[in-house]
Amino acid sequence: MKPSPEQINNSPTSSEHDPQKKSTQIPQPGTAQGGCAFDSAMMTLLPIADAAHVVHGPSGCAASMWGTYGSLSSNSTLYKIRFTSEIEENDIIFGAAKKLYKGIIELQRRYKPAAVFVYSTCITALIGDDIEGVCKDATEATGIPAIAVHCPGFIGSQNLGTRVAGEALLENVIGTEEPDFTTSKDINLIGEYNISGAIWNVLPLLEKLGIRVLAKITGDARYKEIACAHRAKLNVVLSSKPLTSLAKRMKKRYGMPYIEESIYGVEQISQCLQNIAANLDDAELQERTAMLISEETAALHEKLAPFRTQLQGKRILLYTGSFKSWLIIYAAQKLGIQIIATSTLNSTEEERARIKSLLGQDSIILNQDSPAEILQIIIENQIDMLIAGERYLDTALTAKIPFLNIKAESNHPYAGYAGILEVSKELYAAFSNPVWEHIHQPAPWEESKAVGE
């Protein structure tokens, strides 16, 4: 049966933000492609850098993941190597469990990983390969943990895949080892994947306060630290709703409290540090935190001054549905930039109301994907810059205004106080790029024509 338009439009992005849709909703045939449970499970666990990640399925499933995900590691780069059992037609007929077992044994012999994560795919789930049994046998044979992650794409959306990855960690990794020592200020960071090194903007702040991150789940993580995560005093969930379930289950199992915070935006990172100090119940720590926040915000204000002078009063149109839209809004407030219009395509009603309160009731809210409408708004409102995905570059060129591709995968960490400074630098660089002066000048053949006349 042909899926309805409503089913087709039930993308992972929209379901993530729609409060009426459950993250465990099972998609109809044809709706999982491009944002399935397999993708998000791998995105969640791949940053465990000293582990090997094996895709039990066609090589195409592995090829679609690596190289497009910007999680960085401060040490091991094993996670960047592609491992797959490369299922073929004969394997579909006769099964590929033995092939997977031999591959894991050879992988462990060559690379000596701290652990091996084995991901099921649609095909291997349908043919019924027992990856749980294979992982158990491989673990007994080598002594290196092999963990099955049951995440075929057809089971649901990206949110569900993230939750499946969290369940795999809780049931097979967390609590399996003990740390060398513990402190009263040990915390876990959950849900930050260190995209472009974002977590490295936050760790120095925690170190200054004497707070130790016992486990990062999973950005720039090591297998052993996650195995010891049950000894932390507090879980801090960062901008990842699906992994909140992991924090809830750890609270139930280990009595560990958790808080949900954001590290993107000045007020947000300040509030995060304050709440961590408050939940660790240390009066001296809370005083040091207040002092650190005061110092960091004062230093940031001084660093932003040159950019504020150049950018104040500029008018921009913001068209992106990712978390980066909030970053631009926060940075714009610090720089005196006016956001005239923005998109709420992937936002909940609560987020739409919050955007309205931040930007003002006169702001224009775009509810459909229309380059023609965007161009019209640019012309009518004298917009100075368009910030959107690369597909809107032609719109900016037609309007002859600067363009910033905010969705580009680039090495720009946006978290913490340093993240706001990074966004400000990008905005300034886009505005001051000399190429925008040239698009206002007539083409050489037009100049020649004018002279001839």
Order of alpha helices (4+ residues) and beta strands (2+ residues): alpha-alpha-alpha-beta-alpha-beta-alpha-alpha-beta-alpha-alpha-beta-alpha-beta-alpha-beta-alpha-beta-alpha-beta-alpha-alpha-beta-alpha-beta-alpha-beta-alpha-beta-alpha-beta-alpha-alpha-alpha
